[in-house]
Amino acid sequence: MAKKMNNLGDPLEDNLDMSDIARPVMVLLVDDQPFVAECLHRQLTGEKDINFHYCQDPSQAIGIAEKIGPTVILLDFIMPVMDGLTLCHFFRTHPSTRDIPIVMLSSDDDPVTKAKAFAAGANDYLVKLPDQIELIARLRYHSGAYINKLQRDDAYRALRASQIKLEELNMQLMKLANIDGLTGLVNRRHFDERLAEEWLRALRTRHPLSLILFDVDWFKLFNDKFGHLEGDECLKSIARSVQAIASRPADIVARYGGEEFIVLLPDTDSGGACQVAGKMRAEVENLHIPNPDSTVCPYITISLGVATEVPNPASDPNQLIKLADETLYRAKNAGRNRFSIATLPAG
């Protein structure tokens, strides 16, 4: 049994069992003549997949359409107060009804009238009262096309949401792949990538590039005394402290392996790199992490090697890393808890 609505959009009949219908045809008739509505309703009675609604007042049509969600609209061409062409225009400009198929009904079979209907945005045109078979076929056709569009739109939105989620997950995975799990600093692989990028940029700009390579003094003694969990906490504290100092957007602090860390300072000369290294050394000592077995200081300390170069076509980043490593060992051999500096001449 079809459902009929009065001009207020309230249901007059509600006998349709929709449990076995996935997406019924929802017809909204807008017509000022109740006898037309009754005739069309009779033609659709018995079509279980068609749900019929009637609106007598065109000024209420959009509100009722928003309420019931029609899949096709039957619209009378000539009505008092507001004609079908004007209402069709309103349907087409309203966000919630602009895509719903509209079938214009008229007693006029004139081609000019039909052309006006299509120009106003109608999808189809029927001379009333239409043949029952033709009416049902057209309603099912237009409704089916509209439902398919809604389903495609829903599928596209779901697909787009999945793509966005996948992009977010990929970004998270990429970030995790670049991050050291213990300290939260970037890992060695990502550092090597960034060093290569900054090296090429410095080669073009002829600007200096500095590295600070450092490790924790007597860290094995600390681990042996307090255990690996405390050792992990010690490395985390050092990472946070050092990263707060090398805080420019282009600066990179990475865990290079074990208790060894490396800092990339683009556009930084040897004097600037030494200032950063000095702050790092002092800040780590001021953490006052006890290391009673150290021969240098009762607290955890670090030794640092500073190397600076203006890249040239004959040099490469590995050379700068090697120089920083050699300079670090000079600092350790000189007594630890200090930094040493080595600078290559500009090429």
C-alpha positions as CSV (number, residue, x, y, z in Angstrom):
1,M,0.0,0.0,0.0
2,A,1.3,3.4,-0.9
3,K,1.5,6.3,1.6
4,K,-0.3,9.6,1.0
5,M,0.4,12.9,2.7
6,N,-1.7,16.0,3.0
7,N,-0.7,19.5,2.2
8,L,1.0,19.8,5.6
9,G,3.2,16.8,4.9
10,D,1.5,14.6,7.5
11,P,0.8,11.0,6.5
12,L,-2.7,10.0,5.7
13,E,-2.0,6.3,5.3
14,D,0.9,4.2,6.7
15,N,0.2,0.7,5.8
16,L,3.4,0.0,3.8
17,D,5.6,-2.8,5.0
18,M,9.1,-1.6,4.1
19,S,11.0,-4.4,5.8
20,D,11.7,-6.1,2.5
21,I,12.5,-3.0,0.5
22,A,16.1,-1.7,0.6
23,R,15.4,1.7,-0.9
24,P,11.8,2.5,-2.0
25,V,10.8,5.0,-4.6
26,M,9.8,8.1,-2.5
27,V,7.4,10.2,-4.6
28,L,6.4,13.7,-3.7
29,L,3.5,15.2,-5.6
30,V,3.1,19.0,-5.5
31,D,-0.2,20.0,-7.0
32,D,-3.0,22.3,-5.9
33,Q,-5.8,19.9,-7.0
34,P,-6.5,17.1,-4.6
35,F,-8.4,15.1,-7.2
36,V,-5.1,14.8,-9.3
37,A,-3.4,13.6,-6.2
38,E,-6.1,11.0,-5.6
39,C,-5.9,9.8,-9.2
40,L,-2.1,9.4,-9.1
41,H,-2.4,7.8,-5.7
42,R,-4.8,5.2,-7.1
43,Q,-2.4,4.5,-10.0
44,L,0.4,3.7,-7.6
45,T,-1.6,1.7,-5.2
46,G,-0.3,-1.9,-5.0
47,E,3.2,-0.9,-6.1
48,K,5.1,-1.9,-2.9
49,D,8.3,-0.2,-3.9
50,I,6.6,3.2,-4.3
51,N,5.9,5.4,-1.3
52,F,3.5,8.3,-2.3
53,H,3.4,11.7,-0.6
54,Y,1.2,14.7,-1.5
55,C,1.7,18.4,-0.9
56,Q,-1.1,20.8,-1.9
57,D,0.6,24.0,-0.8
58,P,3.7,24.8,-3.0
59,S,5.1,27.1,-0.3
60,Q,5.5,24.1,2.0
61,A,7.0,21.8,-0.7
62,I,10.7,22.3,0.1
63,G,10.1,21.8,3.9
64,I,8.2,18.6,3.2
65,A,10.9,17.4,0.8
66,E,13.5,18.0,3.5
67,K,11.4,16.0,5.9
68,I,10.6,12.9,3.8
69,G,13.6,12.8,1.4
70,P,11.8,12.1,-1.9
71,T,13.7,10.3,-4.7
72,V,11.5,11.9,-7.4
73,I,9.2,14.9,-7.4
74,L,6.0,15.3,-9.5
75,L,5.4,19.0,-10.0
76,D,2.3,20.6,-11.4
77,F,3.1,23.2,-14.0
78,I,0.2,25.7,-13.3
79,M,-0.6,26.5,-9.6
80,P,-2.0,29.6,-7.9
81,V,0.4,31.8,-5.9
82,M,3.5,29.9,-7.1
83,D,3.7,28.2,-10.5
84,G,5.7,25.0,-11.2
85,L,8.5,26.8,-13.0
86,T,9.2,29.1,-10.0
87,L,9.0,26.2,-7.6
88,C,11.3,24.1,-9.8
89,H,13.8,26.9,-9.7
90,F,13.6,26.9,-5.9
91,F,14.1,23.1,-5.7
92,R,17.1,23.4,-8.0
93,T,18.8,26.2,-5.9
94,H,18.1,24.6,-2.5
95,P,21.0,22.5,-1.2
96,S,18.9,19.6,0.0
97,T,16.7,19.3,-3.1
98,R,18.9,20.5,-6.0
99,D,19.7,17.0,-7.3
100,I,16.3,15.3,-6.9
101,P,14.7,14.4,-10.2
102,I,11.7,16.5,-11.1
103,V,8.9,15.4,-13.5
104,M,6.8,18.3,-14.6
105,L,3.0,17.6,-14.9
106,S,0.9,19.7,-17.2
107,S,-2.3,19.4,-19.3
108,D,-0.5,21.2,-22.1
109,D,1.4,19.1,-24.6
110,D,2.9,22.2,-26.4
111,P,6.6,21.9,-27.1
112,V,7.2,25.4,-26.0
113,T,5.8,24.6,-22.6
114,K,7.9,21.5,-22.4
115,A,11.0,23.6,-23.3
116,K,10.2,26.0,-20.5
117,A,10.0,23.1,-18.0
118,F,13.3,21.7,-19.0
119,A,14.9,25.1,-19.0
120,A,13.7,25.6,-15.4
121,G,15.5,22.4,-14.4
122,A,12.9,19.6,-14.9
123,N,14.2,16.2,-15.7
124,D,11.1,15.0,-17.5
125,Y,7.6,16.0,-18.6
126,L,4.3,14.2,-18.5
127,V,0.9,15.3,-19.7
128,K,-1.6,14.6,-17.0
129,L,-3.2,12.4,-16.3
130,P,-0.4,10.1,-17.5
131,D,-0.8,6.4,-18.4
132,Q,-0.3,4.2,-15.4
133,I,2.4,2.0,-16.9
134,E,4.3,5.0,-18.3
135,L,4.0,6.9,-14.9
136,I,5.3,4.0,-12.9
137,A,8.2,3.3,-15.4
138,R,9.3,6.9,-15.4
139,L,9.1,7.2,-11.6
140,R,11.2,4.1,-11.1
141,Y,13.7,5.2,-13.8
142,H,14.3,8.7,-12.3
143,S,14.2,7.4,-8.7
144,G,16.7,4.6,-9.5
145,A,19.1,7.0,-11.2
146,Y,18.9,9.4,-8.2
147,I,19.4,6.5,-5.7
148,N,22.4,5.3,-7.7
149,K,23.9,8.8,-7.6
150,L,23.4,9.0,-3.8
151,Q,25.0,5.6,-3.4
152,R,27.9,6.7,-5.6
153,D,28.3,9.8,-3.6
154,D,28.2,7.9,-0.4
155,A,30.8,5.4,-1.7
156,Y,33.0,8.3,-2.9
157,R,32.8,9.9,0.5
158,A,33.6,6.7,2.2
159,L,36.5,6.1,-0.2
160,R,37.8,9.6,0.4
161,A,37.5,9.2,4.1
162,S,39.4,5.9,3.9
163,Q,42.1,7.5,1.7
164,I,42.5,10.3,4.2
165,K,42.8,7.8,7.0
166,L,45.3,5.8,5.0
167,E,47.3,8.9,4.3
168,E,47.3,9.7,8.1
169,L,48.4,6.2,8.9
170,N,51.1,6.3,6.3
171,M,52.3,9.6,7.7
172,Q,52.3,8.1,11.2
173,L,54.2,5.0,9.9
174,M,56.7,7.3,8.1
175,K,57.2,9.3,11.3
176,L,57.6,6.1,13.3
177,A,60.2,4.9,10.8
178,N,62.2,8.0,11.3
179,I,62.0,8.2,15.1
180,D,64.1,6.6,17.7
181,G,61.7,4.6,19.9
182,L,63.5,5.4,23.1
183,T,64.4,9.0,23.0
184,G,61.9,10.4,20.5
185,L,64.7,11.9,18.5
186,V,65.1,11.2,14.8
187,N,67.0,8.0,14.1
188,R,70.3,7.6,12.2
189,R,68.6,6.8,8.9
190,H,66.5,9.9,8.9
191,F,69.5,12.0,10.0
192,D,71.6,10.7,7.1
193,E,68.8,11.7,4.7
194,R,68.6,15.2,6.2
195,L,72.3,15.6,6.2
196,A,72.4,14.8,2.5
197,E,69.7,17.4,1.8
198,E,71.4,20.1,3.8
199,W,74.8,19.3,2.3
200,L,73.4,19.9,-1.2
201,R,71.8,23.1,-0.1
202,A,75.0,24.4,1.6
203,L,76.9,23.4,-1.6
204,R,74.6,25.7,-3.6
205,T,74.6,28.6,-1.1
206,R,78.2,28.3,0.0
207,H,77.1,28.5,3.6
208,P,78.8,26.6,6.5
209,L,77.5,23.4,7.9
210,S,78.3,22.2,11.4
211,L,78.1,18.8,13.2
212,I,78.3,18.1,16.8
213,L,78.9,14.4,17.7
214,F,78.8,13.5,21.4
215,D,78.4,10.6,23.7
216,V,77.8,10.0,27.4
217,D,80.9,9.8,29.6
218,W,81.2,6.5,31.5
219,F,77.7,5.4,30.5
220,K,78.5,1.7,31.0
221,L,79.5,2.4,34.6
222,F,76.1,4.1,35.1
223,N,74.2,1.2,33.5
224,D,76.1,-1.4,35.5
225,K,75.3,0.4,38.8
226,F,71.7,1.5,38.2
227,G,70.5,-0.9,35.6
228,H,69.3,-0.5,32.0
229,L,65.9,1.1,32.9
230,E,67.6,3.9,34.6
231,G,70.1,4.1,31.7
232,D,67.1,4.5,29.4
233,E,65.7,7.3,31.5
234,C,69.1,9.0,31.5
235,L,69.3,9.0,27.7
236,K,65.7,10.4,27.5
237,S,66.6,13.2,29.8
238,I,69.8,14.0,27.8
239,A,67.8,13.9,24.5
240,R,65.2,16.4,25.9
241,S,67.8,18.7,27.2
242,V,69.9,18.8,24.0
243,Q,66.9,19.1,21.7
244,A,65.8,22.2,23.6
245,I,69.1,23.9,22.8
246,A,69.3,23.0,19.1
247,S,65.7,24.2,18.5
248,R,65.8,26.1,15.2
249,P,63.5,24.6,12.5
250,A,66.4,23.3,10.4
251,D,68.4,21.9,13.4
252,I,68.4,18.1,13.7
253,V,69.3,16.2,16.9
254,A,69.5,12.4,16.3
255,R,70.3,9.4,18.3
256,Y,73.3,8.0,16.4
257,G,73.6,4.7,18.2
258,G,73.7,3.5,21.9
259,E,74.7,6.5,24.0
260,E,76.0,8.4,21.0
261,F,74.1,11.5,19.6
262,I,74.7,13.8,16.6
263,V,73.5,17.3,15.9
264,L,73.2,18.9,12.5
265,L,73.4,22.8,12.5
266,P,72.8,24.2,9.0
267,D,74.0,27.8,8.3
268,T,76.2,27.7,11.4
269,D,79.9,28.5,11.5
270,S,82.4,27.1,13.9
271,G,81.9,29.8,16.5
272,G,78.1,29.3,16.6
273,A,78.6,25.5,16.8
274,C,81.0,25.9,19.7
275,Q,78.4,28.0,21.6
276,V,75.8,25.3,21.1
277,A,78.2,22.6,22.2
278,G,79.1,24.5,25.3
279,K,75.5,25.0,26.3
280,M,74.8,21.3,25.7
281,R,77.7,20.2,27.9
282,A,76.7,22.5,30.7
283,E,73.0,21.7,30.5
284,V,73.6,17.9,30.7
285,E,75.9,18.3,33.7
286,N,73.3,20.6,35.3
287,L,70.7,17.7,35.1
288,H,72.6,16.4,38.1
289,I,72.0,12.7,37.2
290,P,74.2,10.8,39.7
291,N,77.1,8.8,38.2
292,P,79.2,8.1,41.3
293,D,81.6,5.8,39.5
294,S,82.6,8.4,36.9
295,T,86.2,9.6,37.1
296,V,85.2,13.0,35.7
297,C,82.3,14.3,37.7
298,P,79.8,12.9,40.3
299,Y,77.1,13.5,37.7
300,I,76.4,12.3,34.1
301,T,78.4,14.4,31.6
302,I,79.0,14.3,27.8
303,S,82.0,14.8,25.6
304,L,81.5,16.5,22.2
305,G,83.3,16.9,18.9
306,V,82.5,19.9,16.7
307,A,83.3,20.0,13.0
308,T,82.4,22.7,10.5
309,E,82.7,22.8,6.7
310,V,81.6,24.9,3.8
311,P,80.8,22.0,1.3
312,N,82.6,21.9,-2.1
313,P,82.3,19.5,-5.0
314,A,85.4,17.6,-3.9
315,S,84.1,16.9,-0.4
316,D,81.2,14.8,1.0
317,P,79.1,14.5,4.2
318,N,80.9,11.4,5.4
319,Q,84.1,13.3,5.6
320,L,82.5,15.8,7.9
321,I,81.1,13.0,10.1
322,K,84.5,11.4,10.3
323,L,86.1,14.7,11.3
324,A,83.5,15.2,14.1
325,D,84.1,11.6,15.3
326,E,87.9,12.2,15.4
327,T,87.3,15.4,17.3
328,L,85.0,13.7,19.8
329,Y,87.7,11.2,20.7
330,R,90.2,14.1,21.2
331,A,87.8,15.5,23.7
332,K,87.5,12.2,25.5
333,N,91.2,11.7,25.5
334,A,91.7,15.2,26.9
335,G,89.7,14.4,30.0
336,R,86.0,14.2,29.0
337,N,83.2,16.6,29.9
338,R,84.3,19.0,27.3
339,F,84.2,19.7,23.6
340,S,86.9,19.9,20.9
341,I,86.6,21.7,17.6
342,A,88.0,21.0,14.2
343,T,87.2,23.2,11.1
344,L,88.0,22.4,7.5
345,P,89.0,25.3,5.3
346,A,86.4,26.5,2.8
347,G,86.8,24.8,-0.6
